[in-house]
Amino acid sequence: MVHPANLQDRDGAVLVLDQRTRRLFPFLETIFADSAYGGPKLRQAIAGAAWKIEVVKKPKDQKGFEVLPRRWVVERTIAWINRCRRLSKDFENLNRTALAFIRLASIRLMLRRLVRYCVPS
């Protein structure tokens, strides 16, 4: 889901984790989130689901950069998507257009991975 930039992440997460998401991904058990998602609004939104939310926070004594568990997955995926020239800058007029190009980039990534494993050497 792509939502406007004037919508905070924790409010956008409530929109993402709706009934449709529960039907599409019934196998999800744990949702890893940034510290911005630690509020009661998100916990209330997923209260009816069998999901558990795990907020990954920085250690209080951390100085400088440190890789935190599960947070690198999102950053890596965004880097992969930004390799597509059209998605490297946010200049789409409509959210649905941006979402369509993100889907196309994801399909491209998945196809490349499948070809590696399916084509005999």
CYANA upper distance limits for C-alpha pairs under 8 A (distance plus 0.5 A):
  1 MET  CA     16 VAL  CA      6.84
  1 MET  CA     99 LEU  CA      7.39
  2 VAL  CA     95 ASN  CA      6.38
  2 VAL  CA     96 ARG  CA      7.92
  2 VAL  CA     98 ALA  CA      7.94
  2 VAL  CA     99 LEU  CA      6.59
  3 HIS  CA      7 LEU  CA      7.49
  3 HIS  CA     12 GLY  CA      7.31
  3 HIS  CA     95 ASN  CA      7.24
  4 PRO  CA     95 ASN  CA      7.91
  7 LEU  CA     11 ASP  CA      7.07
  7 LEU  CA     12 GLY  CA      6.84
  8 GLN  CA     12 GLY  CA      6.67
  9 ASP  CA     13 ALA  CA      6.53
  9 ASP  CA     36 ALA  CA      7.83
  9 ASP  CA     37 TYR  CA      7.75
 10 ARG  CA     14 VAL  CA      7.26
 10 ARG  CA     36 ALA  CA      7.02
 10 ARG  CA     37 TYR  CA      5.54
 10 ARG  CA     39 GLY  CA      8.05
 10 ARG  CA     41 LYS  CA      8.17
 10 ARG  CA     42 LEU  CA      7.17
 11 ASP  CA     15 LEU  CA      7.43
 11 ASP  CA     41 LYS  CA      8.28
 11 ASP  CA     42 LEU  CA      8.19
 12 GLY  CA     16 VAL  CA      6.83
 13 ALA  CA     17 LEU  CA      6.57
 13 ALA  CA     37 TYR  CA      8.31
 13 ALA  CA     42 LEU  CA      7.49
 14 VAL  CA     18 ASP  CA      7.17
 14 VAL  CA     41 LYS  CA      8.11
 14 VAL  CA     42 LEU  CA      6.35
 14 VAL  CA     45 ALA  CA      6.45
 16 VAL  CA     21 THR  CA      7.44
 17 LEU  CA     21 THR  CA      6.14
 17 LEU  CA     22 ARG  CA      7.60
 17 LEU  CA     45 ALA  CA      7.91
 17 LEU  CA     46 ILE  CA      7.57
 18 ASP  CA     22 ARG  CA      7.07
 18 ASP  CA     45 ALA  CA      8.21
 19 GLN  CA     23 ARG  CA      6.85
 20 ARG  CA     24 LEU  CA      6.70
 21 THR  CA     25 PHE  CA      6.41
 22 ARG  CA     26 PRO  CA      5.99
 22 ARG  CA     49 ALA  CA      7.90
 28 LEU  CA     51 TRP  CA      7.28
 29 GLU  CA     50 ALA  CA      7.09
 29 GLU  CA     51 TRP  CA      5.31
 29 GLU  CA     52 LYS  CA      6.64
 30 THR  CA     51 TRP  CA      6.06
 30 THR  CA     52 LYS  CA      5.24
 30 THR  CA     53 ILE  CA      6.22
 30 THR  CA     54 GLU  CA      7.34
 31 ILE  CA     51 TRP  CA      7.41
 31 ILE  CA     52 LYS  CA      6.65
 31 ILE  CA     53 ILE  CA      5.23
 31 ILE  CA     54 GLU  CA      6.51
 32 PHE  CA     53 ILE  CA      6.51
 32 PHE  CA     54 GLU  CA      5.39
 32 PHE  CA     55 VAL  CA      6.38
 32 PHE  CA     56 VAL  CA      7.29
 32 PHE  CA     70 ARG  CA      7.50
 32 PHE  CA     71 ARG  CA      8.32
 33 ALA  CA     37 TYR  CA      6.57
 33 ALA  CA     38 GLY  CA      8.22
 33 ALA  CA     53 ILE  CA      7.52
 33 ALA  CA     54 GLU  CA      6.60
 33 ALA  CA     55 VAL  CA      5.24
 33 ALA  CA     56 VAL  CA      6.53
 33 ALA  CA     71 ARG  CA      8.36
 34 ASP  CA     38 GLY  CA      7.96
 34 ASP  CA     55 VAL  CA      6.11
 34 ASP  CA     56 VAL  CA      6.02
 34 ASP  CA     57 LYS  CA      7.18
 34 ASP  CA     71 ARG  CA      8.05
 35 SER  CA     55 VAL  CA      6.25
 35 SER  CA     56 VAL  CA      6.76
 35 SER  CA     57 LYS  CA      6.03
 37 TYR  CA     42 LEU  CA      7.23
 37 TYR  CA     55 VAL  CA      7.69
 38 GLY  CA     42 LEU  CA      7.75
 38 GLY  CA     43 ARG  CA      8.26
 38 GLY  CA     55 VAL  CA      6.76
 39 GLY  CA     43 ARG  CA      7.39
 40 PRO  CA     44 GLN  CA      6.50
 41 LYS  CA     45 ALA  CA      6.75
 42 LEU  CA     46 ILE  CA      6.92
 43 ARG  CA     47 ALA  CA      6.50
 43 ARG  CA     53 ILE  CA      8.04
 46 ILE  CA     50 ALA  CA      8.39
 46 ILE  CA     51 TRP  CA      7.18
 47 ALA  CA     51 TRP  CA      8.39
 56 VAL  CA     68 LEU  CA      8.00
 56 VAL  CA     69 PRO  CA      7.88
 56 VAL  CA     70 ARG  CA      8.30
 56 VAL  CA     71 ARG  CA      7.86
 58 LYS  CA     62 GLN  CA      7.48
 58 LYS  CA     68 LEU  CA      7.87
 62 GLN  CA     66 GLU  CA      8.07
 67 VAL  CA     71 ARG  CA      8.29
 67 VAL  CA     72 TRP  CA      7.53
 68 LEU  CA     72 TRP  CA      7.46
 70 ARG  CA     74 VAL  CA      8.38
 71 ARG  CA     75 GLU  CA      7.45
 72 TRP  CA     76 ARG  CA      6.44
 73 VAL  CA     77 THR  CA      6.70
 74 VAL  CA     78 ILE  CA      6.71
 75 GLU  CA     79 ALA  CA      6.73
 76 ARG  CA     80 TRP  CA      6.78
 77 THR  CA     81 ILE  CA      6.75
 78 ILE  CA     82 ASN  CA      6.56
 79 ALA  CA     83 ARG  CA      7.06
 80 TRP  CA     84 CYS  CA      8.30
 81 ILE  CA     87 LEU  CA      7.37
 81 ILE  CA     88 SER  CA      8.27
 81 ILE  CA    102 ILE  CA      7.52
 81 ILE  CA    105 ALA  CA      6.57
 81 ILE  CA    106 SER  CA      7.59
 82 ASN  CA     87 LEU  CA      5.96
 82 ASN  CA     88 SER  CA      5.02
 82 ASN  CA     89 LYS  CA      8.50
 83 ARG  CA     87 LEU  CA      8.00
 83 ARG  CA     88 SER  CA      7.07
 84 CYS  CA     88 SER  CA      6.77
 84 CYS  CA    105 ALA  CA      7.36
 85 ARG  CA     89 LYS  CA      8.31
 86 ARG  CA    101 PHE  CA      8.47
 87 LEU  CA     98 ALA  CA      8.40
 87 LEU  CA    101 PHE  CA      7.80
 87 LEU  CA    102 ILE  CA      7.92
 92 GLU  CA     97 THR  CA      7.04
 92 GLU  CA     98 ALA  CA      6.35
 93 ASN  CA     97 THR  CA      7.84
 94 LEU  CA     98 ALA  CA      7.11
 95 ASN  CA     99 LEU  CA      6.63
 96 ARG  CA    100 ALA  CA      6.58
 97 THR  CA    101 PHE  CA      6.85
 98 ALA  CA    102 ILE  CA      6.70
 99 LEU  CA    103 ARG  CA      6.67
100 ALA  CA    104 LEU  CA      6.75
101 PHE  CA    105 ALA  CA      6.62
102 ILE  CA    106 SER  CA      6.65
103 ARG  CA    107 ILE  CA      6.60
104 LEU  CA    108 ARG  CA      6.66
105 ALA  CA    109 LEU  CA      6.79
106 SER  CA    110 MET  CA      6.70
107 ILE  CA    111 LEU  CA      6.54
108 ARG  CA    112 ARG  CA      6.74
109 LEU  CA    113 ARG  CA      6.94
110 MET  CA    114 LEU  CA      6.66
111 LEU  CA    115 VAL  CA      6.57
112 ARG  CA    116 ARG  CA      6.99
113 ARG  CA    117 TYR  CA      7.25
114 LEU  CA    118 CYS  CA      6.44
115 VAL  CA    119 VAL  CA      6.17
